[in-house]
Amino acid sequence: MGCAGFVLTGGQSRRMGRDKALLPYGGATLVECVARAAAEAAGSVALVGAPERYAGLGLETLGESYPGCGPLNGIEAALSLGRAEWNLIVACDAGGVTAAGLRALLEAAQSSGAAVTAAENAPQRPSPLCAVWRLEALPAVREALAAGQYRVWEAARRAGLATARLPEPVLNVNTPADWAAAGGR
């Protein structure tokens, strides 16, 4: 079934003080830079969350089935489309991701055979919001949502988690200081 790329745009950006997906970054917006890298790595990309907010970007944007349930909801929306066996799912605030790094993550996922292969920024610190989620992880994601357990980390572990070190670190851009450190302007 191949690969598909998704960028999660949900979140309230409380610590940033404004929509971090739309921050200027690399000559575009942060979400556009992440989406470009994901599309190049996976062959396609769709944004997940608030279609009305991101319609002007010219990218396919999908709504969520369980609004208000955090990023696990976006993962469920992406997987439920059934577009691909290997689903590259990246948060819109993953500054510094590159197509080469995401391709390396896809290759690691295909080698590991795990249901979820997450980028590892440091030993024992996987990032399940920069990960490849196999379609087989969907039941574990839905079970977690149905039980009111919205922690992505727990759903990934329950589905079967492996990690992979990327050639460059994945930066989590949550605050103005994070944005500046990631090279935002």
N, C-alpha and C positions, 0 to 999 in steps of 0.2 A: 504493500500500500504506500510505501514511500514516506516522505517527510512533509511536515507543514510547520509554519512558523506563526506564533501568536505573541502579541505584546499586551500585557495587562495594564490598563490605564485607570483602573479604579483607584479608590483611595481619596482621602480628603485633604491631603497635603497640609495637615495642621502645623507640623514643625517647620515647613517651608514658608507658610504664610500665603501662598498662592499655588495655583495648579502647576506642580513640578513637571508634568508631561509637556507643558507648553513653554517651558523655560528656553531661552535662546541657548543653543549649544551647537558647536561645530558648523556654523553657517545655516542652521535650520532650527528646529526645536528638539528637545531631548528625545521625545517620543519618535520623531521622524528619524533621528540618527540610530536609535535602537532598532526601529522597524527596518531601516535600510540594511543593517547588519544581519538581522534575522532573515529577511527575504533573500539576501545573497547566500546565506548559509543553508537555508531550508528549501529554497525555491519558490516560496510564497510567504505572504504575511497578512494577518488580519489583526486589527486592534480589538480588544475585548473590554467592554464597559462604556456606558454613557454615549451611545451613538450620536446623540444631538450635540454633545460637547466637542466631538472630534470630526464631525462630518466635513468641515472645511479643509481638512488635510488631504482629501483625495484618496484616502486609504479605506479599504473595506473595514467596517466597524460593526461588531456584533454586540448585542445586549446580553445581559446576564439573567439566569433563571432565578437566582436567590439574592436579589439586591440587599445590601446591608450585611452580607455574611463574609465579607473580606475577600482576599485573593483566592481562597479555595473555590469560591463561587465562579471566578473567572476561569480557573482551571477546568472546572466542571463544564462550563459553557464551551470551551475550546475542545475538550475531549468528546463531548456529546455530539459534535458535528460529525465525528467519525471520518474525517478527511484523510487521516494518515495513521499508520502504525506508530511512527516516531514523531512526537509533537514537541517542538522546541518552544518552550514557554519562558518568556523573559519579562520581568517587570519593567515598566517604562522608566524607572529611575535607576536602571543598571548602567550608569555612566561608564565609559571606557570599554564597553564590549565591542569586539570587532567580528567581522564575518569569519576571519581565520580562527579566532578563539571559539566561536559558536560551531564552526565546522568540526573543530577538534572535539568539542563536547558531543556532537552528534556521533562522531566516530567512536568515541569512548562508550557511549550508550549502546551502540550497536554491538560493540565487542563484549560489553558486560552482560548483556541480556537481562539486566534488572528492569523492573517496572518503572523506576525513576532513577535517573542519573543526574545528580546535582553538581554544579560547579563548586569546587572547594577553594575558598580564599586562603585558608590557613588550616593546619591540621585540626581535624574535628570541628570545622566550621563550614559545613556545606550550605549552599544557598539554594533552597528548593524553588526560589523565584527566578532562578537562572538555571533551568534544568530541561532535560528531555523526559517527558512523561509518555510512556507507551500507552496505547489505547487500553491495554489490560488493566491499567490503574483506575479506570473509571468507576468500577464498583466500589473500591475502597474510598474514593473521593465522595461518591454519593452516600455511602454509609456514614461517613464522618459528618457530612452536611445534615443528614436526616437525624443524627444523634445530637446535633447542636455543637459539635466539636469542630471549630473552624481553624484550628492551627494547621497550617500547611505542612509544617515539619512532621507532625504526628501522622497525617494522612500519607505522606511520602514514606515514612518508616513502615507504616502498616502495609502499604502496597509492595514494598521491597525496594530499599534505597541503596544505591551505590554512589560513589563520588568520583570526580575526575578533576585533576588540577589543570587549569587553563594556562596558556602561555602568558597571559596578562591578568592582573586582578580585576574582579568585577567590583566596581564602586557602587555603593548604595547612596544615592543622592537624596537625603531626607531633609537637610537643613541648608540655609544659605552658606554656611562654612563648608559643608560637603560639596555643594555646587561649585564653589570657588576652587576647592582642592581638585575637583574633577576637570577643571579648565573651563567652567561655564563663564559666559560673558553676557 
